[in-house]
Amino acid sequence: MSRDAASPAGRLQIDRPVSARVWDYWLGGKDHYEVDRRAGEAVARQVPGIVAAARGDRLFLGRCVRHLAGERGIRQFLDIGTGLPTADNTHEIAQRVAPECRVVYVDNDPLVLAHARALLTSTPEGATSYIDADMRDPGAILEQAAETLDFGEPIALMMLAVLHLIPDDGQAHRIVRELVAALPPGSHLALSHACLDVEATQTAVRTWNETGTPHPVKARTRAEITAFFDGLELIEPGVVSCTRWRPEPNPWGEPPEVMTFGGVARKP
């Protein structure tokens, strides 16, 4: 019996590497397949810094959420491109700061969907929900997110390491514009993206795209990444290597640069 391609089982691609599962492999998780491990190792052999970039992006997530929930007082988060649950997910970080935080996760990978529904549970005071949707359809995301989030109050839109999966520049900007336009003043956009200004990124992108993945990547320059924040007020230090965005104090000086750049901005 053939599987319905529209069903979660039919969409579960195990013959080709999938970005969320390869990311999980680089982060030291266990929710991936042999095809994902082979792809992850192929990229890591060509670009040893790719694992550091993945982990740097994950730590960037934590610092962003703590800053937004703590210093900025944000209590609602719309996290697009959830990825597979691992240590310190968005709702866990936010709800440690303020248990009443409400978080909506969005992804369209069926493996992520299954794990998210099983593992991403909320505090009693807050709420956590999951939307099975594609970021190419902002309208559907916003409609479903409104069942959990109050669009009359500030929301943090999290788009970490997802826009480089949209190769068309016009489409990528349209997605961000439509999502940000629906947010009230005082909302924030947190975004990270593979950056071409780092030399190793070109090798990483080429190697990844040669794996036969259904999710090819297009890296962009720092200036192009910064353009996604047009009309918003960038928070210091602006768009930088994810490791260098408000890093924790340490005795060894500035952290090394990685291939993923990111920033956070406020909607006036």
N, C-alpha and C positions, 0 to 999 in steps of 0.2 A: 504494500500500500504506500503510495507516495504521500509526502507531507504537504500540506497547504503552505505555499511560500509566504502567505500573509500571516500565518500563525507563528507564535514564538518559537516552536520547535522547528518549523520550516525556515525561519530566519536565522537560526543558530548556525553560523558558518564555521565549520571545523576543518575545511579543506584549505582555507587561506588564512593568513594572520589577520587579526582584528586589533585595531589600535588600543582599545580599552584593555584587552587581555595582555598585549605586549607591554603596555604601561604597568600593569599589575606585576608582570614578570620582573621588570626593571626595579620596581619598588620592593621586591622580595616577597610578593604575595604567592598564593598557590592556586588562584583561579584562572588557569590558562591551559592551553593544550600544547602538544609537541610542536605543531606548526608555528605557534606563537613564540615558543622558546627558540626555535631555529631562527626565526626572523629577528628576534631580539638579540641573539648572539651574533648574527651576521652584521647587524648595525653596530653593535658594541665592539666587534673586532676592527671595523673600519674607523669607528669614532669612539674611543675609550671614554670620552666625556659625556656620552649620552645618558648613562646611568646617573651621574651626578646632576645632569640637567633635569631628569625626571624627579629626582629626590629634592632638588632645589625648588622646583615648581610646587611640590607638595608642601614644603616648609613655607613657601610664599603664601599658599592658601591659608595656613594657620595664622601667620602674622596679619594677613589681610582681615580675616574674620575677627580676630581678637581686637584689632584696631577699630573695625567698624562697629562691633558690638560694644566695645569698651569706651573708647574715646569719642566715637561718633554717635553712640546711642541707638544704633540701628537694631531693630527687633524682628525684621523680616528679610529673608534671603531667598532669591531665586537662582538656583545653581544649575546652569545648563552645561551638559556634558559631564554628568556625575562621575562616570567611571566606576570601576568595581570598588565596593566598600573596603576600606583598609583602616589603619589606625588614624584616629583623629579626623573624622569626617566633619563636614561643615556644621551639621546640627549639633554634634558633640562639643565642638569648640564654642559655638555661639551659646549653647544652653549652659555651658559651664560659667560663662560670663553673666548670662541672664536666662534663667530657666524658662521664661515665657516666650523666648524666641520661636518664630514660626519659619519653617524651612520647606521649600518645594524643590525637589530634585527633578531634572529632566534628562532623559537619555532615550536612545532608540535601539540599544543593543539588548537582545532578549536575555542574555546571561546577566547583564547588569540589572535588568528588570527583576529577575528572579531573586538575585542576592539582595537587592535594595529593599524589596518588600519584606524579606525575611529578617534583615539585619538593621535597617535604619529606623529604629524606634525612638519615640520622643519622650521627653519628660512629661509628667502629668500637666504641668502648667503651660507647656508649649504645644507645638504641632509639627509633624513631619509627614509629608506626602510625596508621592512619586508620580510623574507624568511620563507615559510612554509616547514620546513625540520627537519629531525631527526639528532641529533648530532652523531649517530652511522654511519652516511654517510658523513664524512668530505669532500669528493670529491664534492658532490652535493652542500654543503654549500659554498665551496670555489669558485666553478664555478659561482654560482649565486651572491655571494658577489662581485665578480669582475666587475659586472655591475654598482656598486656604488662606490666601493673602488679602489684605485690605489695601487696595490701590489708592486709597485716600491718605495713606501714611507712607513714610519713606521705606524704600526697599533697596537692598543691595543686590545688584545683578552680577552674578559671578560667571565669567566666561573664560575659564582657564584652560589653555592648550586645546582649544576647540576651533577657533577661527582659521587656523592654518589647514584645517580639513576642508575649507571652502576655497577652491582655487580661483574662482572668479571674483575679482576685486569688487565689482559692482554689487554682486550678490552678497558678499561679506559685509559691505558697508550698509546695504539695505537692511540686513538682519539686525545689525546693531542699532541703526536709526529707528526702526519700528519698535524694537524692544524698549529703548531708552525713551522714546516719545510717549510710551504708555505709563511711564513712572512719574510720580509726583515730585515736585521740587524737594530737595533735601535727600533724594535718593543718590546712590553711588553705583558706579560701574567699576568692577575689578576685572582686569583682563590680562592674560599672558599669551605669548605667541612665539613660535620659532623665529629667531632673528638672523637674517642674512649677514649682518655686520660682523658676526663671529665666524671666522673662517671655517671652522669644523662643521658648521651647520650645512654648508653646501654638500659635503660628503655624506652627512647623516641623511639628508633629504633624498639624495640620489640613491643611496643604498636602500633606504626604506621603500621608496617607490618601485625599486626593482624586485621586491619580494613578492609581487603579485597581490598585494593588499587591496581590498576593495575601498580603502580609505587613503588615497595618495595625499601627500602633504605639499603645501606651497608655503615656503618661508617668505618673510617680508623684512624689509629694512626697519631699523629703529624709527626712521621718519614715517614710514608707512604704518607702523604699529601705532605711533603717536596720533596719526590721523583718525584712528577709530574713536579718539576722545574729543574730537572737534565739538565745540559748543559746551563742553564741560570744564570744570575747574580742577586741573590736575593737582593732586596732593604731593607735596615734596616726598621723595626726590624726583618725581616725574617718572618717565619710562626708562627703566634701567634693567640690568641683569637681575633676574628674580632673587638671586642670592644677595644682592646689594640693596634691595628695597627694605628699608628699616630693619637691618639685621640685628640680632641679639648681640649685646656687648661680648667681646671675647679678647683674649690677650694677644691674638695673632694678627690683628689689623684687619684690613678690608678683605672680605671673602673673595675667592676666585670667581671670575666671570664664567657664566654658563651660557648655553645656546638659547635658552628661553628668556625673553625680556618681558617685563610686565609693569603695570602701574594701576593706580586707583584714582578715580576722579569723582567729583560731586556735581550733581545736576543743580544749577542755580534756580 
